[in-house]
Amino acid sequence: MAYGVLLMSEVVAEGREEVREVARPGQGGIVSSYREVVSRVQVCGLILLTFASFFPRLFHYEEYMFFVLFTVAVGASWLDGRTVWVRTPLDLPFFLLVVWILVTIPFATDPAYSFAEWRKLVTQMLVFYWALLVVRRYGDGATRRQILAAVVIGTVALSLYALVDFVQRNGSLMDRQVRAWAPSSDSNWLTTYLVIGIPLVVSAGLAIRTNWRRLAYFVVVLGPTLLTQVFSYMRAGWLALVFQGIAFALFIGRRRLILWVLGCCLAGVLGLLTLSQVGYQKDTVHPLSLNIRLGVWKQALEEIMAHPLVGIGYGNDTFVTRFKDLVETDPNPLLHISKSGPHNTFLMLAMGSGIPALIFMVWMLVSAVRMLLHGASQVPDERSYVFLIGIAVMIVGFATRNCFDYMFAGSLAYLFWILVATGLAESMKKSESLAA
């Protein structure tokens, strides 16, 4: 966290120097001053939204702030005669996803609810393109570091809060009845925040050039975040970290590292099984939760097979509406989890809007990872390289986490799209500078 504060102070100082240079008399007058104000407001707003996304209670304020900033960006672009849209490889799959879901809404179980959920997806799309615009048009060399600092500080602040709260609620290694959780949310949200944040925390650490400082950073900053992930007792979060480790090894070409990740994973599983035999963490290794999910996923797959093209309605709660009578009357405990939806974002999407919607979503995520890796292969500096790799690893972990719960919502979705946009903008900038 100290590193994040130091990083933020350095980039803010750089920003002040740039403001002084732009504000010199005789270099643009009123137009130059207006553009500088818009630039600083947009960049500062983006950084503030990034940090605020770690606190779900602030989400409605985030929405208001975003729409104000988006309106200002559109207005400024119109006055300057410039387009708001920044083209990326995600444009086609993102557009097709949004349009296809809209087309399927008339066939939904509850069209009004599905339309309301569709509007949230459109807002996420606007967040992505706005963040991309801000980094590309108004950002400078310090913007990426400012956003990274906001993520590091937010992740560590969340981890420290969760650890203190975990201890105060008498959490222990004995069982998972008490779990670490995020403020104004729960363990599901906490573990997802950590899945998003940990790759960026690691990226910031790898960018430190001095070995002893890097070691100190990993102990002081990365240590608490990993410990918090353990005490969240969310197995989906642990699995996401495993997949992130494998993805990291593949992305940097260190295939031997995969063996280390799998070895640590195997040791962890064997350790849990051993502990369960002597009375520790019995609930953690119990298959009930997995069996419940398998039962619900089977129901979702049956609906997908019955409605493969247009689905039964976009939105996580459509599952609840569809099986309301069955859930309330059937004594089978495997069905009662349906009250929380299908527990899989991708199944929810395919069940709600058809298989084409799932294809568009996967296409979009794969395109983002491919572009980030392509950009990482071209950047000349190590800091940009580890940042782009970190964003790509984050996408893999976030997708894995969404295979077990619907977490593509609210401030989590805002944070995800802001980081993806920042990574793509960085990748595009480096590619263009090399081409020039």
Secondary structure as UniProt FT lines:
FT   HELIX           2..22
FT   TURN            25..26
FT   HELIX           29..52
FT   TURN            53..54
FT   HELIX           56..58
FT   HELIX           59..80
FT   TURN            89..90
FT   HELIX           91..104
FT   HELIX           105..107
FT   HELIX           111..133
FT   HELIX           134..138
FT   TURN            141..142
FT   HELIX           143..168
FT   TURN            169..170
FT   TURN            183..184
FT   HELIX           187..206
FT   HELIX           211..217
FT   HELIX           218..222
FT   HELIX           223..231
FT   TURN            232..233
FT   HELIX           235..251
FT   TURN            252..253
FT   HELIX           255..277
FT   TURN            278..279
FT   HELIX           282..285
FT   HELIX           288..306
FT   TURN            308..310
FT   TURN            316..317
FT   HELIX           318..322
FT   HELIX           324..329
FT   HELIX           333..336
FT   HELIX           337..340
FT   HELIX           345..353
FT   HELIX           355..378
FT   HELIX           382..401
FT   TURN            402..404
FT   HELIX           410..435
//
